[in-house]
Amino acid sequence: MIALSKAGLGGNRQRITSLLMIAVLTLLGLSGCEILGDIFQAGVWVGVILVVGVIALIVWLVSRVKS
């Protein structure tokens, strides 16, 4: 930033700072979306395992009642 003010671009300093802040916030937001995607993907697998477990439990209970 010191080089920018020496080059006579001191007036644009706030604009450049704003653009850098927007870029950093955008990058942080994108990594947050990736984390959320991973969490939801893990949640799907937990859901699948739970559904298979419940179906197996129901089948086991029905077979116990019939015999």
mmCIF file of the N, C-alpha and C atoms, coordinates in Angstrom:
data_MODEL
# 
_entry.id   MODEL 
# 
loop_
_atom_site.group_PDB 
_atom_site.id 
_atom_site.type_symbol 
_atom_site.label_atom_id 
_atom_site.label_alt_id 
_atom_site.label_comp_id 
_atom_site.label_asym_id 
_atom_site.label_entity_id 
_atom_site.label_seq_id 
_atom_site.pdbx_PDB_ins_code 
_atom_site.Cartn_x 
_atom_site.Cartn_y 
_atom_site.Cartn_z 
_atom_site.occupancy 
_atom_site.B_iso_or_equiv 
_atom_site.pdbx_formal_charge 
_atom_site.auth_seq_id 
_atom_site.auth_comp_id 
_atom_site.auth_asym_id 
_atom_site.auth_atom_id 
_atom_site.pdbx_PDB_model_num 
ATOM 1   N N  . MET A 1 1  ? 0.813   -1.190  0.000  1.00 0.00 ? 1  MET A N  1 
ATOM 2   C CA . MET A 1 1  ? 0.000   0.000   0.000  1.00 0.00 ? 1  MET A CA 1 
ATOM 3   C C  . MET A 1 1  ? 0.859   1.256   0.000  1.00 0.00 ? 1  MET A C  1 
ATOM 4   N N  . ILE A 1 2  ? 2.052   1.178   0.570  1.00 0.00 ? 2  ILE A N  1 
ATOM 5   C CA . ILE A 1 2  ? 2.938   2.338   0.604  1.00 0.00 ? 2  ILE A CA 1 
ATOM 6   C C  . ILE A 1 2  ? 3.359   2.703   -0.813 1.00 0.00 ? 2  ILE A C  1 
ATOM 7   N N  . ALA A 1 3  ? 3.617   1.684   -1.626 1.00 0.00 ? 3  ALA A N  1 
ATOM 8   C CA . ALA A 1 3  ? 4.024   1.943   -2.996 1.00 0.00 ? 3  ALA A CA 1 
ATOM 9   C C  . ALA A 1 3  ? 2.899   2.631   -3.770 1.00 0.00 ? 3  ALA A C  1 
ATOM 10  N N  . LEU A 1 4  ? 1.661   2.299   -3.481 1.00 0.00 ? 4  LEU A N  1 
ATOM 11  C CA . LEU A 1 4  ? 0.547   2.922   -4.181 1.00 0.00 ? 4  LEU A CA 1 
ATOM 12  C C  . LEU A 1 4  ? 0.443   4.401   -3.849 1.00 0.00 ? 4  LEU A C  1 
ATOM 13  N N  . SER A 1 5  ? 0.623   4.758   -2.581 1.00 0.00 ? 5  SER A N  1 
ATOM 14  C CA . SER A 1 5  ? 0.514   6.161   -2.212 1.00 0.00 ? 5  SER A CA 1 
ATOM 15  C C  . SER A 1 5  ? 1.697   6.961   -2.770 1.00 0.00 ? 5  SER A C  1 
ATOM 16  N N  . LYS A 1 6  ? 2.860   6.356   -2.890 1.00 0.00 ? 6  LYS A N  1 
ATOM 17  C CA . LYS A 1 6  ? 4.010   7.048   -3.475 1.00 0.00 ? 6  LYS A CA 1 
ATOM 18  C C  . LYS A 1 6  ? 3.826   7.249   -4.970 1.00 0.00 ? 6  LYS A C  1 
ATOM 19  N N  . ALA A 1 7  ? 3.085   6.366   -5.615 1.00 0.00 ? 7  ALA A N  1 
ATOM 20  C CA . ALA A 1 7  ? 2.885   6.472   -7.058 1.00 0.00 ? 7  ALA A CA 1 
ATOM 21  C C  . ALA A 1 7  ? 1.784   7.461   -7.396 1.00 0.00 ? 7  ALA A C  1 
ATOM 22  N N  . GLY A 1 8  ? 1.201   8.110   -6.405 1.00 0.00 ? 8  GLY A N  1 
ATOM 23  C CA . GLY A 1 8  ? 0.154   9.074   -6.678 1.00 0.00 ? 8  GLY A CA 1 
ATOM 24  C C  . GLY A 1 8  ? -1.227  8.452   -6.745 1.00 0.00 ? 8  GLY A C  1 
ATOM 25  N N  . LEU A 1 9  ? -1.384  7.238   -6.275 1.00 0.00 ? 9  LEU A N  1 
ATOM 26  C CA . LEU A 1 9  ? -2.666  6.550   -6.325 1.00 0.00 ? 9  LEU A CA 1 
ATOM 27  C C  . LEU A 1 9  ? -3.328  6.518   -4.954 1.00 0.00 ? 9  LEU A C  1 
ATOM 28  N N  . GLY A 1 10 ? -3.003  7.461   -4.106 1.00 0.00 ? 10 GLY A N  1 
ATOM 29  C CA . GLY A 1 10 ? -3.540  7.495   -2.756 1.00 0.00 ? 10 GLY A CA 1 
ATOM 30  C C  . GLY A 1 10 ? -5.052  7.591   -2.735 1.00 0.00 ? 10 GLY A C  1 
ATOM 31  N N  . GLY A 1 11 ? -5.688  8.235   -3.706 1.00 0.00 ? 11 GLY A N  1 
ATOM 32  C CA . GLY A 1 11 ? -7.140  8.366   -3.768 1.00 0.00 ? 11 GLY A CA 1 
ATOM 33  C C  . GLY A 1 11 ? -7.822  7.035   -4.049 1.00 0.00 ? 11 GLY A C  1 
ATOM 34  N N  . ASN A 1 12 ? -7.151  6.169   -4.752 1.00 0.00 ? 12 ASN A N  1 
ATOM 35  C CA . ASN A 1 12 ? -7.721  4.855   -5.086 1.00 0.00 ? 12 ASN A CA 1 
ATOM 36  C C  . ASN A 1 12 ? -7.461  3.819   -4.009 1.00 0.00 ? 12 ASN A C  1 
ATOM 37  N N  . ARG A 1 13 ? -6.759  4.227   -2.978 1.00 0.00 ? 13 ARG A N  1 
ATOM 38  C CA . ARG A 1 13 ? -6.367  3.292   -1.926 1.00 0.00 ? 13 ARG A CA 1 
ATOM 39  C C  . ARG A 1 13 ? -7.582  2.658   -1.245 1.00 0.00 ? 13 ARG A C  1 
ATOM 40  N N  . GLN A 1 14 ? -8.576  3.483   -0.969 1.00 0.00 ? 14 GLN A N  1 
ATOM 41  C CA . GLN A 1 14 ? -9.789  2.959   -0.315 1.00 0.00 ? 14 GLN A CA 1 
ATOM 42  C C  . GLN A 1 14 ? -10.523 1.993   -1.246 1.00 0.00 ? 14 GLN A C  1 
ATOM 43  N N  . ARG A 1 15 ? -10.544 2.308   -2.520 1.00 0.00 ? 15 ARG A N  1 
ATOM 44  C CA . ARG A 1 15 ? -11.213 1.426   -3.497 1.00 0.00 ? 15 ARG A CA 1 
ATOM 45  C C  . ARG A 1 15 ? -10.496 0.079   -3.592 1.00 0.00 ? 15 ARG A C  1 
ATOM 46  N N  . ILE A 1 16 ? -9.173  0.128   -3.637 1.00 0.00 ? 16 ILE A N  1 
ATOM 47  C CA . ILE A 1 16 ? -8.391  -1.109  -3.725 1.00 0.00 ? 16 ILE A CA 1 
ATOM 48  C C  . ILE A 1 16 ? -8.570  -1.935  -2.455 1.00 0.00 ? 16 ILE A C  1 
ATOM 49  N N  . THR A 1 17 ? -8.581  -1.255  -1.306 1.00 0.00 ? 17 THR A N  1 
ATOM 50  C CA . THR A 1 17 ? -8.794  -1.955  -0.043 1.00 0.00 ? 17 THR A CA 1 
ATOM 51  C C  . THR A 1 17 ? -10.165 -2.609  -0.012 1.00 0.00 ? 17 THR A C  1 
ATOM 52  N N  . SER A 1 18 ? -11.174 -1.902  -0.512 1.00 0.00 ? 18 SER A N  1 
ATOM 53  C CA . SER A 1 18 ? -12.529 -2.459  -0.550 1.00 0.00 ? 18 SER A CA 1 
ATOM 54  C C  . SER A 1 18 ? -12.587 -3.685  -1.448 1.00 0.00 ? 18 SER A C  1 
ATOM 55  N N  . LEU A 1 19 ? -11.938 -3.602  -2.606 1.00 0.00 ? 19 LEU A N  1 
ATOM 56  C CA . LEU A 1 19 ? -11.937 -4.747  -3.524 1.00 0.00 ? 19 LEU A CA 1 
ATOM 57  C C  . LEU A 1 19 ? -11.221 -5.948  -2.908 1.00 0.00 ? 19 LEU A C  1 
ATOM 58  N N  . LEU A 1 20 ? -10.131 -5.691  -2.189 1.00 0.00 ? 20 LEU A N  1 
ATOM 59  C CA . LEU A 1 20 ? -9.417  -6.792  -1.525 1.00 0.00 ? 20 LEU A CA 1 
ATOM 60  C C  . LEU A 1 20 ? -10.281 -7.422  -0.434 1.00 0.00 ? 20 LEU A C  1 
ATOM 61  N N  . MET A 1 21 ? -11.000 -6.593  0.301  1.00 0.00 ? 21 MET A N  1 
ATOM 62  C CA . MET A 1 21 ? -11.887 -7.115  1.349  1.00 0.00 ? 21 MET A CA 1 
ATOM 63  C C  . MET A 1 21 ? -12.992 -7.982  0.728  1.00 0.00 ? 21 MET A C  1 
ATOM 64  N N  . ILE A 1 22 ? -13.559 -7.518  -0.373 1.00 0.00 ? 22 ILE A N  1 
ATOM 65  C CA . ILE A 1 22 ? -14.608 -8.295  -1.050 1.00 0.00 ? 22 ILE A CA 1 
ATOM 66  C C  . ILE A 1 22 ? -14.045 -9.622  -1.543 1.00 0.00 ? 22 ILE A C  1 
ATOM 67  N N  . ALA A 1 23 ? -12.827 -9.598  -2.093 1.00 0.00 ? 23 ALA A N  1 
ATOM 68  C CA . ALA A 1 23 ? -12.202 -10.834 -2.582 1.00 0.00 ? 23 ALA A CA 1 
ATOM 69  C C  . ALA A 1 23 ? -11.967 -11.813 -1.446 1.00 0.00 ? 23 ALA A C  1 
ATOM 70  N N  . VAL A 1 24 ? -11.473 -11.324 -0.313 1.00 0.00 ? 24 VAL A N  1 
ATOM 71  C CA . VAL A 1 24 ? -11.210 -12.197 0.834  1.00 0.00 ? 24 VAL A CA 1 
ATOM 72  C C  . VAL A 1 24 ? -12.511 -12.779 1.371  1.00 0.00 ? 24 VAL A C  1 
ATOM 73  N N  . LEU A 1 25 ? -13.548 -11.946 1.500  1.00 0.00 ? 25 LEU A N  1 
ATOM 74  C CA . LEU A 1 25 ? -14.829 -12.439 2.004  1.00 0.00 ? 25 LEU A CA 1 
ATOM 75  C C  . LEU A 1 25 ? -15.451 -13.457 1.053  1.00 0.00 ? 25 LEU A C  1 
ATOM 76  N N  . THR A 1 26 ? -15.282 -13.243 -0.248 1.00 0.00 ? 26 THR A N  1 
ATOM 77  C CA . THR A 1 26 ? -15.802 -14.196 -1.234 1.00 0.00 ? 26 THR A CA 1 
ATOM 78  C C  . THR A 1 26 ? -15.095 -15.543 -1.105 1.00 0.00 ? 26 THR A C  1 
ATOM 79  N N  . LEU A 1 27 ? -13.774 -15.501 -0.962 1.00 0.00 ? 27 LEU A N  1 
ATOM 80  C CA . LEU A 1 27 ? -13.025 -16.754 -0.816 1.00 0.00 ? 27 LEU A CA 1 
ATOM 81  C C  . LEU A 1 27 ? -13.407 -17.482 0.462  1.00 0.00 ? 27 LEU A C  1 
ATOM 82  N N  . LEU A 1 28 ? -13.615 -16.744 1.548  1.00 0.00 ? 28 LEU A N  1 
ATOM 83  C CA . LEU A 1 28 ? -14.031 -17.378 2.794  1.00 0.00 ? 28 LEU A CA 1 
ATOM 84  C C  . LEU A 1 28 ? -15.417 -17.989 2.649  1.00 0.00 ? 28 LEU A C  1 
ATOM 85  N N  . GLY A 1 29 ? -16.288 -17.300 1.943  1.00 0.00 ? 29 GLY A N  1 
ATOM 86  C CA . GLY A 1 29 ? -17.642 -17.820 1.726  1.00 0.00 ? 29 GLY A CA 1 
ATOM 87  C C  . GLY A 1 29 ? -17.641 -19.091 0.900  1.00 0.00 ? 29 GLY A C  1 
ATOM 88  N N  . LEU A 1 30 ? -16.793 -19.139 -0.099 1.00 0.00 ? 30 LEU A N  1 
ATOM 89  C CA . LEU A 1 30 ? -16.734 -20.333 -0.949 1.00 0.00 ? 30 LEU A CA 1 
ATOM 90  C C  . LEU A 1 30 ? -16.209 -21.532 -0.175 1.00 0.00 ? 30 LEU A C  1 
ATOM 91  N N  . SER A 1 31 ? -15.230 -21.330 0.678  1.00 0.00 ? 31 SER A N  1 
ATOM 92  C CA . SER A 1 31 ? -14.724 -22.459 1.457  1.00 0.00 ? 31 SER A CA 1 
ATOM 93  C C  . SER A 1 31 ? -15.789 -22.911 2.456  1.00 0.00 ? 31 SER A C  1 
ATOM 94  N N  . GLY A 1 32 ? -16.599 -21.984 2.947  1.00 0.00 ? 32 GLY A N  1 
ATOM 95  C CA . GLY A 1 32 ? -17.701 -22.342 3.841  1.00 0.00 ? 32 GLY A CA 1 
ATOM 96  C C  . GLY A 1 32 ? -18.720 -23.226 3.133  1.00 0.00 ? 32 GLY A C  1 
ATOM 97  N N  . CYS A 1 33 ? -18.987 -22.938 1.870  1.00 0.00 ? 33 CYS A N  1 
ATOM 98  C CA . CYS A 1 33 ? -19.924 -23.756 1.103  1.00 0.00 ? 33 CYS A CA 1 
ATOM 99  C C  . CYS A 1 33 ? -19.375 -25.170 0.925  1.00 0.00 ? 33 CYS A C  1 
ATOM 100 N N  . GLU A 1 34 ? -18.082 -25.279 0.726  1.00 0.00 ? 34 GLU A N  1 
ATOM 101 C CA . GLU A 1 34 ? -17.471 -26.603 0.571  1.00 0.00 ? 34 GLU A CA 1 
ATOM 102 C C  . GLU A 1 34 ? -17.608 -27.403 1.864  1.00 0.00 ? 34 GLU A C  1 
ATOM 103 N N  . ILE A 1 35 ? -17.412 -26.730 2.979  1.00 0.00 ? 35 ILE A N  1 
ATOM 104 C CA . ILE A 1 35 ? -17.547 -27.410 4.269  1.00 0.00 ? 35 ILE A CA 1 
ATOM 105 C C  . ILE A 1 35 ? -18.984 -27.868 4.469  1.00 0.00 ? 35 ILE A C  1 
ATOM 106 N N  . LEU A 1 36 ? -19.933 -27.006 4.142  1.00 0.00 ? 36 LEU A N  1 
ATOM 107 C CA . LEU A 1 36 ? -21.348 -27.382 4.277  1.00 0.00 ? 36 LEU A CA 1 
ATOM 108 C C  . LEU A 1 36 ? -21.682 -28.564 3.371  1.00 0.00 ? 36 LEU A C  1 
ATOM 109 N N  . GLY A 1 37 ? -21.135 -28.561 2.170  1.00 0.00 ? 37 GLY A N  1 
ATOM 110 C CA . GLY A 1 37 ? -21.362 -29.683 1.255  1.00 0.00 ? 37 GLY A CA 1 
ATOM 111 C C  . GLY A 1 37 ? -20.848 -30.992 1.831  1.00 0.00 ? 37 GLY A C  1 
ATOM 112 N N  . ASP A 1 38 ? -19.670 -30.945 2.436  1.00 0.00 ? 38 ASP A N  1 
ATOM 113 C CA . ASP A 1 38 ? -19.109 -32.149 3.059  1.00 0.00 ? 38 ASP A CA 1 
ATOM 114 C C  . ASP A 1 38 ? -19.961 -32.618 4.234  1.00 0.00 ? 38 ASP A C  1 
ATOM 115 N N  . ILE A 1 39 ? -20.460 -31.663 5.022  1.00 0.00 ? 39 ILE A N  1 
ATOM 116 C CA . ILE A 1 39 ? -21.297 -32.031 6.167  1.00 0.00 ? 39 ILE A CA 1 
ATOM 117 C C  . ILE A 1 39 ? -22.584 -32.681 5.690  1.00 0.00 ? 39 ILE A C  1 
ATOM 118 N N  . PHE A 1 40 ? -23.217 -32.103 4.659  1.00 0.00 ? 40 PHE A N  1 
ATOM 119 C CA . PHE A 1 40 ? -24.451 -32.687 4.152  1.00 0.00 ? 40 PHE A CA 1 
ATOM 120 C C  . PHE A 1 40 ? -24.216 -34.046 3.510  1.00 0.00 ? 40 PHE A C  1 
ATOM 121 N N  . GLN A 1 41 ? -23.076 -34.210 2.848  1.00 0.00 ? 41 GLN A N  1 
ATOM 122 C CA . GLN A 1 41 ? -22.758 -35.511 2.250  1.00 0.00 ? 41 GLN A CA 1 
ATOM 123 C C  . GLN A 1 41 ? -22.590 -36.560 3.342  1.00 0.00 ? 41 GLN A C  1 
ATOM 124 N N  . ALA A 1 42 ? -21.925 -36.203 4.424  1.00 0.00 ? 42 ALA A N  1 
ATOM 125 C CA . ALA A 1 42 ? -21.789 -37.131 5.541  1.00 0.00 ? 42 ALA A CA 1 
ATOM 126 C C  . ALA A 1 42 ? -23.155 -37.421 6.144  1.00 0.00 ? 42 ALA A C  1 
ATOM 127 N N  . GLY A 1 43 ? -24.013 -36.403 6.217  1.00 0.00 ? 43 GLY A N  1 
ATOM 128 C CA . GLY A 1 43 ? -25.362 -36.586 6.750  1.00 0.00 ? 43 GLY A CA 1 
ATOM 129 C C  . GLY A 1 43 ? -26.183 -37.543 5.918  1.00 0.00 ? 43 GLY A C  1 
ATOM 130 N N  . VAL A 1 44 ? -26.001 -37.496 4.615  1.00 0.00 ? 44 VAL A N  1 
ATOM 131 C CA . VAL A 1 44 ? -26.724 -38.417 3.734  1.00 0.00 ? 44 VAL A CA 1 
ATOM 132 C C  . VAL A 1 44 ? -26.325 -39.849 4.046  1.00 0.00 ? 44 VAL A C  1 
ATOM 133 N N  . TRP A 1 45 ? -25.027 -40.089 4.218  1.00 0.00 ? 45 TRP A N  1 
ATOM 134 C CA . TRP A 1 45 ? -24.583 -41.454 4.505  1.00 0.00 ? 45 TRP A CA 1 
ATOM 135 C C  . TRP A 1 45 ? -25.058 -41.927 5.870  1.00 0.00 ? 45 TRP A C  1 
ATOM 136 N N  . VAL A 1 46 ? -25.080 -41.034 6.850  1.00 0.00 ? 46 VAL A N  1 
ATOM 137 C CA . VAL A 1 46 ? -25.613 -41.403 8.161  1.00 0.00 ? 46 VAL A CA 1 
ATOM 138 C C  . VAL A 1 46 ? -27.089 -41.752 8.030  1.00 0.00 ? 46 VAL A C  1 
ATOM 139 N N  . GLY A 1 47 ? -27.820 -40.968 7.239  1.00 0.00 ? 47 GLY A N  1 
ATOM 140 C CA . GLY A 1 47 ? -29.238 -41.251 7.008  1.00 0.00 ? 47 GLY A CA 1 
ATOM 141 C C  . GLY A 1 47 ? -29.454 -42.599 6.329  1.00 0.00 ? 47 GLY A C  1 
ATOM 142 N N  . VAL A 1 48 ? -28.634 -42.900 5.334  1.00 0.00 ? 48 VAL A N  1 
ATOM 143 C CA . VAL A 1 48 ? -28.757 -44.186 4.635  1.00 0.00 ? 48 VAL A CA 1 
ATOM 144 C C  . VAL A 1 48 ? -28.501 -45.339 5.593  1.00 0.00 ? 48 VAL A C  1 
ATOM 145 N N  . ILE A 1 49 ? -27.467 -45.208 6.414  1.00 0.00 ? 49 ILE A N  1 
ATOM 146 C CA . ILE A 1 49 ? -27.147 -46.268 7.384  1.00 0.00 ? 49 ILE A CA 1 
ATOM 147 C C  . ILE A 1 49 ? -28.290 -46.442 8.382  1.00 0.00 ? 49 ILE A C  1 
ATOM 148 N N  . LEU A 1 50 ? -28.860 -45.336 8.859  1.00 0.00 ? 50 LEU A N  1 
ATOM 149 C CA . LEU A 1 50 ? -29.979 -45.432 9.798  1.00 0.00 ? 50 LEU A CA 1 
ATOM 150 C C  . LEU A 1 50 ? -31.207 -46.088 9.169  1.00 0.00 ? 50 LEU A C  1 
ATOM 151 N N  . VAL A 1 51 ? -31.514 -45.733 7.928  1.00 0.00 ? 51 VAL A N  1 
ATOM 152 C CA . VAL A 1 51 ? -32.667 -46.340 7.250  1.00 0.00 ? 51 VAL A CA 1 
ATOM 153 C C  . VAL A 1 51 ? -32.459 -47.831 7.074  1.00 0.00 ? 51 VAL A C  1 
ATOM 154 N N  . VAL A 1 52 ? -31.270 -48.242 6.646  1.00 0.00 ? 52 VAL A N  1 
ATOM 155 C CA . VAL A 1 52 ? -30.981 -49.674 6.486  1.00 0.00 ? 52 VAL A CA 1 
ATOM 156 C C  . VAL A 1 52 ? -31.090 -50.376 7.836  1.00 0.00 ? 52 VAL A C  1 
ATOM 157 N N  . GLY A 1 53 ? -30.597 -49.742 8.898  1.00 0.00 ? 53 GLY A N  1 
ATOM 158 C CA . GLY A 1 53 ? -30.692 -50.333 10.234 1.00 0.00 ? 53 GLY A CA 1 
ATOM 159 C C  . GLY A 1 53 ? -32.134 -50.482 10.701 1.00 0.00 ? 53 GLY A C  1 
ATOM 160 N N  . VAL A 1 54 ? -32.968 -49.478 10.455 1.00 0.00 ? 54 VAL A N  1 
ATOM 161 C CA . VAL A 1 54 ? -34.384 -49.551 10.849 1.00 0.00 ? 54 VAL A CA 1 
ATOM 162 C C  . VAL A 1 54 ? -35.103 -50.632 10.062 1.00 0.00 ? 54 VAL A C  1 
ATOM 163 N N  . ILE A 1 55 ? -34.832 -50.736 8.775  1.00 0.00 ? 55 ILE A N  1 
ATOM 164 C CA . ILE A 1 55 ? -35.468 -51.785 7.963  1.00 0.00 ? 55 ILE A CA 1 
ATOM 165 C C  . ILE A 1 55 ? -35.035 -53.160 8.453  1.00 0.00 ? 55 ILE A C  1 
ATOM 166 N N  . ALA A 1 56 ? -33.750 -53.322 8.771  1.00 0.00 ? 56 ALA A N  1 
ATOM 167 C CA . ALA A 1 56 ? -33.270 -54.607 9.291  1.00 0.00 ? 56 ALA A CA 1 
ATOM 168 C C  . ALA A 1 56 ? -33.934 -54.929 10.626 1.00 0.00 ? 56 ALA A C  1 
ATOM 169 N N  . LEU A 1 57 ? -34.115 -53.931 11.468 1.00 0.00 ? 57 LEU A N  1 
ATOM 170 C CA . LEU A 1 57 ? -34.782 -54.133 12.753 1.00 0.00 ? 57 LEU A CA 1 
ATOM 171 C C  . LEU A 1 57 ? -36.235 -54.551 12.558 1.00 0.00 ? 57 LEU A C  1 
ATOM 172 N N  . ILE A 1 58 ? -36.928 -53.919 11.634 1.00 0.00 ? 58 ILE A N  1 
ATOM 173 C CA . ILE A 1 58 ? -38.333 -54.271 11.363 1.00 0.00 ? 58 ILE A CA 1 
ATOM 174 C C  . ILE A 1 58 ? -38.428 -55.695 10.838 1.00 0.00 ? 58 ILE A C  1 
ATOM 175 N N  . VAL A 1 59 ? -37.551 -56.063 9.908  1.00 0.00 ? 59 VAL A N  1 
ATOM 176 C CA . VAL A 1 59 ? -37.557 -57.425 9.363  1.00 0.00 ? 59 VAL A CA 1 
ATOM 177 C C  . VAL A 1 59 ? -37.283 -58.431 10.479 1.00 0.00 ? 59 VAL A C  1 
ATOM 178 N N  . TRP A 1 60 ? -36.344 -58.129 11.363 1.00 0.00 ? 60 TRP A N  1 
ATOM 179 C CA . TRP A 1 60 ? -36.008 -59.027 12.454 1.00 0.00 ? 60 TRP A CA 1 
ATOM 180 C C  . TRP A 1 60 ? -37.191 -59.172 13.403 1.00 0.00 ? 60 TRP A C  1 
ATOM 181 N N  . LEU A 1 61 ? -37.862 -58.048 13.727 1.00 0.00 ? 61 LEU A N  1 
ATOM 182 C CA . LEU A 1 61 ? -39.019 -58.122 14.615 1.00 0.00 ? 61 LEU A CA 1 
ATOM 183 C C  . LEU A 1 61 ? -40.175 -58.907 14.004 1.00 0.00 ? 61 LEU A C  1 
ATOM 184 N N  . VAL A 1 62 ? -40.410 -58.719 12.720 1.00 0.00 ? 62 VAL A N  1 
ATOM 185 C CA . VAL A 1 62 ? -41.488 -59.459 12.041 1.00 0.00 ? 62 VAL A CA 1 
ATOM 186 C C  . VAL A 1 62 ? -41.157 -60.949 12.032 1.00 0.00 ? 62 VAL A C  1 
ATOM 187 N N  . SER A 1 63 ? -39.913 -61.302 11.789 1.00 0.00 ? 63 SER A N  1 
ATOM 188 C CA . SER A 1 63 ? -39.553 -62.724 11.780 1.00 0.00 ? 63 SER A CA 1 
ATOM 189 C C  . SER A 1 63 ? -39.669 -63.318 13.184 1.00 0.00 ? 63 SER A C  1 
ATOM 190 N N  . ARG A 1 64 ? -39.405 -62.565 14.237 1.00 0.00 ? 64 ARG A N  1 
ATOM 191 C CA . ARG A 1 64 ? -39.540 -63.067 15.612 1.00 0.00 ? 64 ARG A CA 1 
ATOM 192 C C  . ARG A 1 64 ? -41.005 -63.265 15.970 1.00 0.00 ? 64 ARG A C  1 
ATOM 193 N N  . VAL A 1 65 ? -41.881 -62.366 15.494 1.00 0.00 ? 65 VAL A N  1 
ATOM 194 C CA . VAL A 1 65 ? -43.306 -62.460 15.823 1.00 0.00 ? 65 VAL A CA 1 
ATOM 195 C C  . VAL A 1 65 ? -43.930 -63.658 15.124 1.00 0.00 ? 65 VAL A C  1 
ATOM 196 N N  . LYS A 1 66 ? -43.532 -63.934 13.886 1.00 0.00 ? 66 LYS A N  1 
ATOM 197 C CA . LYS A 1 66 ? -44.115 -65.040 13.112 1.00 0.00 ? 66 LYS A CA 1 
ATOM 198 C C  . LYS A 1 66 ? -43.670 -66.397 13.612 1.00 0.00 ? 66 LYS A C  1 
ATOM 199 N N  . SER A 1 67 ? -42.558 -66.504 14.252 1.00 0.00 ? 67 SER A N  1 
ATOM 200 C CA . SER A 1 67 ? -42.086 -67.824 14.676 1.00 0.00 ? 67 SER A CA 1 
ATOM 201 C C  . SER A 1 67 ? -42.363 -68.108 16.113 1.00 0.00 ? 67 SER A C  1 
# 
